[in-house]
Every structure is written in C-alpha cells, then in structure tokens.
Amino acid sequence: MQKRSFLKIILATTMLAGSWIPAMAAGEWDGPTSGPAGAPGKSIVVVAADMKNGGILGVSNGVEEAASQIGWSMRLLDGAGSIQGRTAAIGQALALQPDGIVINGFDAIEQQAALEGVVAAGIPIVAWHSGPKIGCDAPGGIFANVSTDAMTVSEVAANWAIEDGGKDIGAIIFTDSTYQIAIDKADRIKETIEAAGGTVLEYVDTPIADTSSRMGPLTTSLLQKYGDSWTHALAINDLYFDFMGPALASAGISSEAGPQAGSAGDGSEAAFFRIKTGAYQTITVAEPLNLQGWQLVDELNRAIQGEACSGYVTSPALVTQDGVERMGDSTAFDPDIPYREAYSAIWNK
C-alpha cells in the first residue's frame, strides 16, 4: 500500500450540503458574549462514562478548570466503561444533591430511567455527547448537549480517506452500537465514502469499552480476510487505534505499509502521539475538549439561573502530522481563541 502525503491542519472547513462551513480562525471568538453572571457557591457533579477515554478525560479537565474559575466545587464520578457503572454513578450523583450534573460521554437513552430521577429532583443536567441532537433542549431532560456537529466530523474523516486513497480505497469502519450517535457517525462515514466511489469492505460493531481485548484479535482476523485490499481504517473514536497498532506490528506490517487510520473523534493525547510519530494513525478529527468543558459550565450556570441555553456549537479540526507538529508540546487540540477570557467576562470573574 502506498501512503499518500496529506500534511495539513484544517479548522472545521469542509463541504456540507453544498455550502462551506467557515473555519474558526486563530484569535477569533465565535461563542457567546453575554449571559448571567456566575452563580455563587454552587456544587456540581460530573458523571463520566469512562475516564480511560481520552475525549471524556479532556472534557472533564475543562469542566474542572472552568468550575474553579467560576467559583464552584466539582466532584467526578467514573462509570468505568459499563452501563451498570454509569447507572450507579448517576444514583450516587443524585444522592449528593448537587446544584447541577454534567453527563459526560454516554447516551441519555441508555440511562433514561436514572436521568428521570434527576429531572424529578429538579437538578439541571447538561451533557457532552449524550445523543444525536446537539444544542439546546436535548432529549432526556438535558438542558444542553455540547458537541461538535457529529455528521460534519464524520464527513471530514471520510473525505480525508477519499483524498488520501482515491476511489480505490477499501475502508473498514469501527463503531459501537451501544451509542446511537456512534451508529449515526459510522453510517455517515459509510455513505460519504460510497457516494465518492470508494468501497467499504466491512462495518465492524465492537464495544468501545472492550477495545483493549477485542481490537488485537479483530485486526489480525481482518488482515487475514482482506489483506492489501484493506487500505483505510476509520473509527468513531481514537480509542480503537490504541490497540490496532500493536496487532499490525506483531504481523510485521509497518505503519506506512498498513491500513491508514483516521478517527472521527475526539483527539486524544495518545492519538496525537501516534500521528506525530507516524505510528499507526494518520489523522484525527479533534474536538476542542477543554473549551467544551468551559461551555458545559457556562450552560449549567444558565440552567441554574433559569436563563436560556446559548446554542453555541464548537468547530472540529482535521489534525494531521503537520498539524500536531504545529501544536508544539501541547497534548490536546486547544484552539488559539480567547474562550477563557470570554466566559470569565460573562461570569464577571
């Protein structure tokens, strides 16, 4: 397989429904500039789906930073990658009777019964990646579901693969049917590749929580089945590629010779390292995780005070090797825009 050069970083510039979505340029803030001042002395709980997930970790860190700035206390509960763990964490959060709860990285439908208890208690909920509807008044009693446009993220990843490999690509897509948003993202990747004349060899449904045990054997099996016709691996999250590379290396396949890996989210530290060193991942479509953590706190501040949600939607970035190098020593995609200053000004902090 030939590895094509694709060395650029694009900030949310892609074709969608025949119109261009403008890039979020360095130095420009396109988010809210007004809203309620910070409510004093509030306590919040972050219920994380799985803190081993780099995207969830990045958002949690952003929430913690923003909570400190606004003057709130924060407690983190880890669902540890299981449905039962997340249910228990929500129950624990409810028992703490906080002023607000952040649902971080899991589908609200999965936890509908548990969240009904939170809503009944009158505790405001905001979320990161809680389902396909982003922005205000998401299902499950969620005040705001913070995310980039998942369909845009999928199209960026798929269009990279088409540009990288042309119409001769043979793609395998990895998703997790536990989450509706993961299914929707994978479906859009498949549709985009096939509409451009590319081939999707297989659509693999494997739980993201089990990638450490499943991805090695899966990779070996797929190599045996498809050989050199497998040119690109596309996943709905970077975590899949944490465990694909070692299997390829064990098979004696170099990063350049093997399937080129691209992720439609989220831009983890491990993914940036792989991309920077040319080690079994070529691109990621990264979200501004720390910024989104600040947005979650701002949305929760609005909810607590009975104000309307901001409706802000952040922009993703297609990050390649050149883009990671431009990031210097940073281990996260953190756009050079003054979001901390903007939110602090809104909160009078």
N, C-alpha and C positions, 0 to 999 in steps of 0.2 A: 504494500500500500504506500502511496506517496502522500507525504504530509505537506499540505499547501500552506504558504505563508499568509497569515491573517493577523497582522500585528497592529491593532488599533483599539482604542477605548471609545465607546460611543455612549453618550449620556441620553438614554431614552429617545433616540432618534430612530424611528422605524416606520414602515408603511403599515397603516391600519385603515381598512375600509376606504382606501383611495385618498387618504389625507395624511399629511405629515404631522406627527406629534413632536413639538419643539423640544429641544434639549434643555436641561436645567443647567444653564451656564454658571461657571465659577463666579462667585461674588453676588449672584442674584438670589433673592429670597422670593419664592412664589407661593408661600404659605400664608396663613392668617396674620393680620397685623392688628387686630382688635379682638377683645373678648374680656371676660371677667377677670378681675384681679385674683391673685391666688387666695383661696380659702385657707384660713389659718388652722394649723394644728391637726390636720387630717391624717388618718391612718389608712393604708391600702394594702391589699394582698395580691401578689402575682401568683397565679396558678399556671405553672409551666407544664407543657405536655411531656417534655423530656429534655433535661438540661444537657444531655450528650449531643443534642442537635445544635450546630453552630449558629443557625439563624435565631433560634429561641434564646440561646445564651446572649447573643448580641443585643437583642431587643430587651432582655431582662437587665442587662448592664445599662442600657439607655434609660429605662424606667428608673433605675436606682439613682443614676446621675441627676435626672430631672426632678425626682422626688426630693432629693437633697436640696436642690436649688429652690424649689417652691416652699420647702419647709415642712415636708410630710415625712412620716415614718413608713417604712415599707417592709413587708415580710414576704419571703419567697417560699412557695411550696412546690415540690417537684413531683409530677405524676409518674416519673420514672419509666415512661415509654409504654404504659399499659392502660387499657380502658378502666380497669378496676382502680389503678393507682390514681388516675385523674378524677374518678368519682369520689374517692376518699379524700383527695386534696380539696375538692370543692366543698365537701362536707365540713372539713376542717376550717376552711376559709369562712364559711357561713357561721360556724361556731365562734369564731373570733369577733364577729360583728364589726367589721371594718366599715369605713365610710365609702369605700369603693373597691371593686375587684377587677383585676386585669386577667382575661383569659388569653393565654399565650401559646398559640400554635396548635390548636386542635379544633375539630369541627363541633359547632354548637349542637348540631343534630345528635351527635353521638352522646352528648351529656344533657339532653333535653330535660329529663326528669330532675336531675340535680340542679340545673340552672333555674327551673321553675321555682324551686325553693328560695333561691337567691332573689329572684324577682318579687316573690311574695313577701319577702322580708324588707323590700324597699331599698335594697342595696344596688346602686348603679353599677352596671357592667360595661366595660369597654374590652375590645378584643384585638388580637393580631392574628390574621389568617384563620378566622372562625368559620369561613364558608365562602361561597361564590359571590355573594352580594357584598360589595365593599362600600364604605362610606357610612352615611347616617342610617339609623333605624334598621339595623340588620336583624335577621330572624333570631329567635331565642331570647328576646328581651334585651338585646345588645344595643347600647346607645350608639356606638360607632365601631365599625370593623376596619381597622387600619391595615392597609396593604397597598402595594403597587397594583396596577391592573394585571391580573394573572394571565389574561389572554395575550396582552402585549408581551409579557415576559416569555410566554411560550413561542410566540411568533418570532421574537428576536433570536431565541435559541435555534429554532428550526431554520430560519433564514440564514443564520451563520453556517449551519451544516450544508445547506444548499450551495452557498457561495464557496465554502471550503472544498466540497467534494463534487459539485456539479450534479447533473441528473443521474450519474452512475452510482450515487451513494446507495448503500444498503444500511439502513438505520435500525437499531433496536432501541425501543423506548421502555424505560423503567418507571413504574408508578405504584401507587398504594391505594387500593380501592376502599381502605378504611376511611378515606377522606374524599368527599365529593369534589373539593377543589383540586385534589391531585388527579382525579379522573378527568375533570374538565381540562386541566392543563395538558395532560397527556393526549387527550383527544385532539386538542388544537394543534399540538406538535405534529401529530399524525396527519391531520387534514392539510396543514401547511406544506409538509414535505411532499405528500402525494399530489397536491394541486400544482406543485412546481415540477412534477415529473419524476421525483425520487421514489425510492422503494423503501417501505417499512417491512423489514424481514420478520419482526416479531414484536409483540406488545406484551411486556412482562409485568405481571401484577405480583409484587412481593412486598411484604410489610416493611416500612422504613425502620421500624423498631428492631427488626431482626436482620438488618443488613450485615452485621458482623458475622453471623453464622451462615447466612444464605448466599451472599454475593460471591464468595470464593467458588463454591461448587457450581453456582449458576454460570459464572463466567467460563469456567472450564467446559461445561456442557454446551454452552452457546458457541464456543470456539470450535468444538468438535463438530457441531451441527452445520455451521455456516462458513468456517474458515475465512479466507480472504474476502469473501463477499460481504462480510461484516466490516463496514468502513467507519461507522459512527455510532457512538453510544450516547443517547440523550436521556436524561433523568429529570424528574421533577424537583430534585433536591441534591445538593452536593454530597450528602452523606453516603449515597450509593457508591461513589467513587473512592471513598475512604478504603474500601475493601476490594475493589476491582483490580487496582494496580498490582497488588501482591500476587494475585492469581495469574495475571498476564506475565509478570516477571518470572514466576515459577514455571510457566510454559515456555520460557525462553524468548518471549516476544517483547521487543523494546517499545518504548512509548511512541517513537516515530513510526514504527512498522505496524503497530496495532491499531485497533479502532480508536478514532479521535473522540475524546469525551467532552461533552458540553452539558452544563446543568442549567435548567430553567429555575434557578433559585438555590440558595439565598445569598451566596458569597461568604462562605465560612473561612476561618483562618487557615484550616487545612487545605481548602481548595486553592486559596491564593498561593500557598506554598507550592502546591503541585504545579500550578500554572507557571509560577516564576521559575521553577527549576526544570520545567519541561518533563514532569514525571507523571504521566498517565492522566492528565486533564489539560485540555486546551483552552477552554473558556468557561466562565460562569456568568449568568445574568444576575447581578448582585442588587440587593435592596439596601437602602441607607438605613441599616438596622438601628443605629444609635439615634438617628433623627426620629425614626418611628417610635422609639421608646419615649422621647420627649413629646411627640404628638399624642401618645396614649395618655400621658399625664395631663396634657392640656385638654383633651377631650373629656377626661374624667373630671377635671376641675369645672368644666362647663356643665356636665351632667349633675354634679353635686349641687350646683347653684341654680339649677333649673333653666340654664341657657341652652340655646340651640347648638347642635354639633357643627363643627367648622366646615365639614365637607371636603377637606383637603385630601388630595391623593398624591403621594410621592412618586417620583420617577425612578425607574430602574436604570442600570448601566450594564452594557455588554463589556466585560473586562477580559482582555487577552493578556498575553505575556508582556507586551509593551505597556499596557495599562497598569499591570501590577508593578512593573519597574518604576513607573512614574509615581506610584504611591509611596516609594521610599521604604522607610522602616515600618510603616503602618501595617497592621494586620487585619484591617477592616476597610470596607468602602465607606468613607465618610466624606460626602461632597463638601467642597470648599465654599460653603454658603453659610451666612450668619444665623443659623436657626436657633442656636443657644441664646444669642442676643435678642432675637425676635420674640421668642417665647418668654424670656426673662422680662422684657419690656411689657408684654401683655400682662404678666403676673405682678408687675410693679416690684420686681426683685432685682 
